[in-house]
Amino acid sequence: MKIRNYKKLEVAKNPHGVNVFKLYDKETALIMHLVLKAGESLKPHITPVDVAFYVLEGKPTIMVGNEKIQVTKDDIIESPKDIIHCIYNETENDVRVLVMKLPKPTTKTKIL
């Protein structure tokens, strides 16, 4: 059994310049723990695989395609592959989101 706590992991390098921690990185899937401070956001991007976002804390605004909606703790949001998406923290509190890429991408994400 392997157990990981994001608080004990190093921040993973990423093109968004935010705190991302790789919790699970295998051929079959990639699961990351994303922490956005007040006012932080990802850059709009397109991934070559389906992505699911599970909100652990806070009220992030999530954009998938042309929809942009504020969601809350315990919501799960699906983003189909090859669709522009983004996560914004437009609140004063931290936002924590599990980002699950299924299957793990074999080609790079396209930052817009």
trRosetta pair geometry for C-beta under 8 A, 3 or more apart (Angstrom, degrees):
i j d omega theta_ij theta_ji phi_ij phi_ji
4 8 7.3 -144 -164 65 64 107
4 9 6.5 36 -176 -56 110 121
4 23 5.4 168 91 -148 133 71
4 24 7.8 -174 36 -60 142 64
5 8 4.8 69 72 10 93 106
5 9 7.4 -172 89 -16 47 90
6 9 5.5 -59 -149 29 42 115
6 21 4.1 125 -146 82 95 157
6 23 6.4 -49 -76 -78 90 101
6 33 4.1 -76 -94 71 145 157
6 35 7.8 149 145 -37 142 116
9 12 7.9 -11 145 -40 118 86
9 21 4.4 112 83 -156 131 113
9 22 7.0 -153 178 52 148 60
9 23 7.6 -124 -27 -85 162 56
10 21 7.7 153 80 -120 30 85
11 19 5.2 -86 -120 -135 116 69
11 20 6.5 85 -164 51 75 52
11 21 6.6 -71 -112 -76 44 73
12 20 4.8 -64 55 98 101 94
12 21 6.3 150 -9 -113 98 24
12 22 4.9 86 -64 -24 143 97
12 32 7.0 -88 33 -132 146 119
14 17 7.2 -130 85 -31 82 25
14 18 6.8 -44 77 50 129 69
14 20 4.9 53 -20 26 148 141
15 43 6.6 -66 119 30 99 132
15 45 7.9 115 78 -83 127 143
15 109 7.8 -154 28 82 132 116
15 111 5.2 -99 122 -68 150 150
16 20 7.4 88 55 -31 118 127
16 41 7.8 -113 -166 116 114 47
16 42 4.6 -48 -125 -134 144 67
16 43 5.4 -154 -108 3 80 85
18 34 6.8 36 116 -160 125 91
18 35 7.2 -168 162 76 98 58
18 36 5.9 -16 -160 -100 141 72
18 40 5.4 121 -110 170 117 133
18 41 7.9 -137 -60 88 142 13
18 42 6.7 -83 12 -84 142 64
19 34 7.3 129 92 -161 66 46
19 35 4.2 -24 85 60 120 103
19 36 7.7 -165 45 -72 88 34
19 37 7.9 79 9 -25 117 91
20 32 5.2 -2 -172 177 100 129
20 33 7.2 150 -159 76 50 49
20 34 5.4 -12 -107 -103 79 70
20 35 7.7 -163 -76 23 36 70
20 99 7.8 -34 -138 31 109 133
21 32 6.5 149 73 -163 43 73
21 33 4.4 -16 60 58 101 101
21 35 7.7 39 -5 -7 103 104
22 25 4.9 10 174 -45 127 121
22 30 7.3 -56 -139 -163 99 89
22 31 7.7 108 -162 80 57 52
22 32 5.5 -40 -101 -104 51 84
23 31 4.9 -54 69 104 105 98
23 32 6.4 164 10 -113 85 25
23 33 5.4 82 -39 -23 116 100
23 98 7.6 -39 22 -133 147 97
24 29 6.3 7 120 101 119 100
24 30 6.8 174 95 -148 75 29
24 31 3.9 33 43 38 108 107
25 30 5.6 27 -115 -122 65 80
25 31 7.9 -127 -58 37 52 61
25 104 7.4 93 -156 -117 56 139
26 29 6.0 24 59 48 94 65
26 30 7.7 -165 39 -75 52 53
26 104 6.7 -163 84 -33 49 142
27 103 7.7 -10 144 179 59 115
27 104 6.0 -143 -178 40 24 133
28 102 7.9 4 153 -136 70 75
28 103 5.7 -85 -165 -140 44 98
28 104 6.3 80 86 -4 15 102
29 100 6.6 -14 -173 -167 115 89
29 101 6.7 157 -162 80 62 59
29 102 5.1 -7 -116 -100 99 77
29 103 6.1 -96 -77 -144 57 51
29 104 5.4 175 -127 -47 6 85
30 100 7.4 157 85 -154 53 43
30 101 4.3 0 58 52 101 108
30 104 4.4 101 -29 -116 95 90
30 105 7.2 -45 10 14 138 77
31 98 6.2 -9 -170 -173 97 101
31 99 7.2 159 -155 81 47 51
31 100 5.0 -5 -106 -105 83 77
31 101 7.7 -157 -71 24 41 66
32 98 7.3 152 79 -158 43 52
32 99 4.6 -14 61 58 95 102
32 100 8.0 -171 24 -73 63 38
32 101 8.0 30 1 -4 102 100
33 56 7.8 -1 -143 0 93 153
33 96 6.8 -8 -175 -168 90 97
33 97 7.8 157 -157 81 46 41
33 98 6.1 -27 -100 -101 62 65
33 99 7.8 -168 -77 18 15 80
34 42 7.9 -32 -156 -60 144 115
34 87 6.9 84 125 75 154 156
34 95 7.8 -13 113 112 94 90
34 96 6.9 156 83 -154 57 47
34 97 4.6 -17 61 62 110 89
34 98 7.5 174 16 -92 84 14
34 99 5.4 58 -22 -19 121 115
35 94 6.3 -18 -166 -169 91 113
35 95 7.3 153 -156 81 43 55
35 96 5.4 -10 -102 -102 71 79
36 40 4.3 -157 -162 83 84 111
36 41 6.8 46 -145 -86 137 33
36 42 7.9 -83 -88 -34 127 74
36 58 7.7 -141 64 89 95 167
36 60 6.7 88 47 -103 141 115
36 87 6.7 -152 -38 123 150 109
36 88 7.8 167 171 -180 161 21
36 89 3.9 174 123 -25 123 133
36 94 7.0 149 79 -160 51 61
36 95 4.4 -8 58 58 102 105
36 96 7.9 -168 23 -74 69 35
36 97 7.5 16 0 7 107 107
37 40 4.9 79 54 -9 69 125
37 89 6.8 163 88 84 24 154
37 94 6.0 -34 -109 -105 48 77
38 89 6.1 -125 -122 129 26 116
38 91 6.4 -98 -120 98 83 52
38 92 5.0 8 -115 -145 136 33
38 93 6.7 81 -75 11 96 13
38 94 7.4 -71 -40 -70 69 44
39 89 6.5 -27 21 91 16 92
39 90 7.5 60 -98 -116 41 38
40 89 5.3 24 59 39 71 118
41 86 6.5 30 173 169 109 108
41 87 6.5 -173 -151 97 71 53
41 88 4.1 -10 -109 -112 119 67
41 89 6.4 -159 -74 19 66 66
42 45 6.8 -79 149 8 115 111
42 86 5.2 -162 77 -150 99 72
42 87 5.0 62 7 44 114 79
42 88 7.7 -105 29 -66 69 51
43 86 7.1 -96 126 -118 19 111
43 111 5.3 35 100 -157 132 102
43 112 6.9 -176 150 55 97 63
44 63 7.1 -41 -109 84 98 135
44 84 5.4 13 178 -173 107 108
44 85 7.3 167 -148 82 68 20
44 86 4.4 -55 -96 -59 63 128
44 111 7.8 115 84 -163 51 56
44 112 4.6 -40 96 56 98 118
45 84 7.1 157 83 -143 16 66
45 85 7.0 -37 67 62 63 65
45 86 7.0 116 17 -82 68 78
45 109 5.2 32 165 162 130 113
45 110 6.1 162 -162 84 78 50
45 111 4.8 -36 -102 -105 107 51
45 112 6.0 -170 -92 3 43 83
46 82 6.0 24 -177 -147 114 34
46 83 6.7 174 -129 75 89 17
46 84 5.4 -50 -73 -86 89 55
46 85 7.5 112 -100 15 46 74
46 109 6.9 166 80 -166 45 71
46 110 4.5 -7 56 58 97 105
46 112 7.0 74 -12 -40 92 108
47 51 5.5 84 51 -42 148 122
47 79 7.6 81 38 111 114 119
47 81 6.3 -92 99 -131 76 68
47 82 7.8 -92 79 -49 44 32
47 85 7.6 -37 7 38 99 114
47 101 6.3 -118 176 -124 150 116
47 105 6.1 -115 -172 -70 96 140
47 109 4.9 -30 -99 -113 72 96
47 110 7.9 -163 -74 24 29 71
48 81 5.8 19 169 -162 28 114
48 82 6.7 39 -122 -64 46 75
48 105 5.1 108 58 -136 99 110
48 106 7.6 -82 92 48 138 62
48 107 4.9 49 1 64 164 105
48 108 7.9 82 -9 71 122 27
48 109 7.3 -136 -4 -93 80 50
49 81 5.0 -53 -151 -96 9 116
49 101 5.2 86 83 -176 126 90
49 102 6.4 -174 155 74 121 30
49 103 5.9 -118 -139 57 143 52
49 104 7.3 165 0 147 171 7
49 105 4.8 -142 -3 -78 119 80
50 78 7.0 -22 -171 -165 106 92
50 79 7.0 154 -163 84 58 57
50 80 5.8 -38 -110 -134 83 41
50 81 5.1 -66 -56 -39 51 85
50 101 7.6 150 84 -153 49 51
50 102 5.6 -35 77 70 98 82
51 78 7.7 145 84 -161 52 46
51 79 4.4 -11 65 63 97 108
51 81 7.7 120 -12 -81 77 57
51 85 6.7 -152 62 60 136 157
51 99 6.5 -17 -167 -169 110 86
51 100 6.8 148 -159 77 57 53
51 101 5.4 -22 -102 -98 81 68
51 102 7.7 147 -100 21 32 73
52 76 5.9 0 -178 -176 106 102
52 77 7.0 156 -159 77 56 46
52 78 5.6 -23 -105 -102 78 63
52 79 7.4 -174 -81 22 31 74
52 99 7.8 157 80 -157 48 40
52 100 4.6 -12 58 60 93 109
52 102 6.9 8 3 11 105 119
53 62 6.1 -178 69 -118 159 147
53 76 6.9 162 82 -155 50 51
53 77 4.5 -10 56 55 103 99
53 79 7.0 49 -13 -10 102 111
53 87 6.7 161 -129 -82 151 126
53 97 5.3 -13 -167 -177 97 124
53 98 7.2 152 -158 78 44 56
53 99 5.9 -11 -105 -104 74 66
53 100 7.7 -166 -74 22 29 76
54 74 7.9 -12 -173 -141 84 27
54 75 7.7 -179 -146 92 47 44
54 76 4.9 -14 -99 -103 76 85
54 97 6.7 149 72 -163 44 67
54 98 4.3 -4 55 53 102 107
54 100 7.2 39 -5 -9 104 113
55 58 7.0 -121 -169 68 106 71
55 59 8.0 43 -166 -107 146 31
55 60 6.3 -158 -113 25 114 106
55 71 5.7 -169 -37 115 149 111
55 72 6.3 163 108 127 155 21
55 73 5.4 -132 120 -111 105 29
55 74 6.5 -48 75 14 91 22
55 75 4.9 27 21 51 123 81
55 76 7.6 -144 9 -75 75 39
55 77 7.7 58 -30 -7 98 103
55 95 7.6 -57 -143 -166 94 92
55 96 7.7 110 -167 83 54 57
55 97 5.5 -32 -104 -106 53 84
56 73 6.8 -13 147 -133 17 83
56 96 4.1 -53 71 103 114 103
56 97 6.4 -168 11 -91 88 26
56 98 6.2 93 -40 -22 111 87
57 73 6.1 15 -108 -98 28 107
57 93 7.9 -112 149 139 97 114
57 94 6.4 16 113 103 124 92
57 95 6.5 179 94 -147 75 33
57 96 4.1 42 37 31 103 103
58 72 7.9 -142 114 -140 35 54
58 73 7.1 118 39 -63 31 85
58 89 6.8 -20 162 -128 149 105
58 91 6.3 -179 -164 56 102 142
58 93 5.4 -170 -112 103 97 103
58 94 5.9 -122 -62 106 132 48
58 95 3.5 -123 86 -104 156 64
58 96 6.4 126 9 14 111 60
59 70 5.5 25 164 178 99 106
59 71 6.9 -177 -156 83 60 38
59 72 5.1 -14 -108 -99 83 73
59 73 7.8 -58 -72 -24 63 71
59 91 5.5 93 61 -43 96 149
59 93 7.7 69 21 60 84 113
59 95 7.2 -99 48 -101 30 107
60 70 7.2 -175 105 -144 30 63
60 71 6.2 -10 69 54 75 88
60 87 5.2 -7 175 -168 140 97
60 88 6.4 144 -169 71 82 46
60 89 5.7 -54 -111 -87 81 66
60 91 7.9 -103 -85 7 38 112
60 95 4.4 96 -65 -158 98 149
60 97 6.2 -23 -3 -55 155 130
61 68 6.1 29 168 175 106 89
61 69 6.9 -174 -151 97 70 23
61 70 4.7 -41 -93 -88 78 69
61 71 7.6 139 -112 10 28 71
61 87 7.5 145 78 -161 50 49
61 88 4.4 -20 64 65 100 104
61 89 7.7 175 20 -88 80 19
61 90 5.3 20 -3 7 127 118
62 68 7.3 -169 94 -145 35 54
62 69 6.3 -20 59 63 78 72
62 70 7.9 128 12 -112 68 23
62 71 5.7 -4 10 3 115 121
62 77 5.2 94 107 108 164 175
62 85 7.2 -3 -179 -169 87 99
62 86 7.4 172 -154 87 50 49
62 87 5.4 -15 -105 -106 77 72
62 88 7.6 -168 -76 24 32 73
63 67 6.8 166 -149 91 55 50
63 68 4.2 -12 -98 -100 88 87
63 84 7.4 -28 125 124 107 89
63 85 6.0 171 95 -150 68 50
63 86 4.5 9 50 50 111 90
63 87 7.8 -152 23 -71 73 30
63 88 7.3 51 -13 -8 102 107
64 67 5.5 -10 63 63 76 100
64 77 6.8 -167 -33 163 136 114
64 78 7.7 69 -129 96 165 49
64 79 4.6 -144 -120 -108 116 91
64 80 7.9 99 -176 20 118 70
64 83 6.1 38 -174 127 79 129
64 84 7.9 156 -155 91 35 55
64 85 4.8 2 -105 -108 63 103
65 83 5.1 -43 -65 -171 83 118
65 84 6.5 113 -97 57 31 79
65 85 7.5 -4 -21 -77 47 76
70 90 7.5 -89 -98 50 112 117
71 75 4.2 -123 178 74 117 156
71 77 6.1 -117 -54 -52 167 125
72 75 5.7 97 59 -15 53 118
79 83 5.9 -147 -179 75 83 116
79 85 4.3 -1 -144 -71 149 159
80 83 5.0 74 71 -5 82 129
84 112 6.5 -3 -126 -13 116 150
87 95 7.5 -166 161 121 115 143
87 97 6.2 -119 -148 27 160 163
89 94 7.6 -32 -147 -154 151 31
89 95 4.3 -155 -101 5 114 129
91 95 7.1 115 44 -54 114 105
101 104 6.0 78 102 -116 105 44
101 105 5.8 -50 162 -21 139 91
105 108 7.4 111 135 -99 133 13
105 109 6.8 109 73 -56 175 77
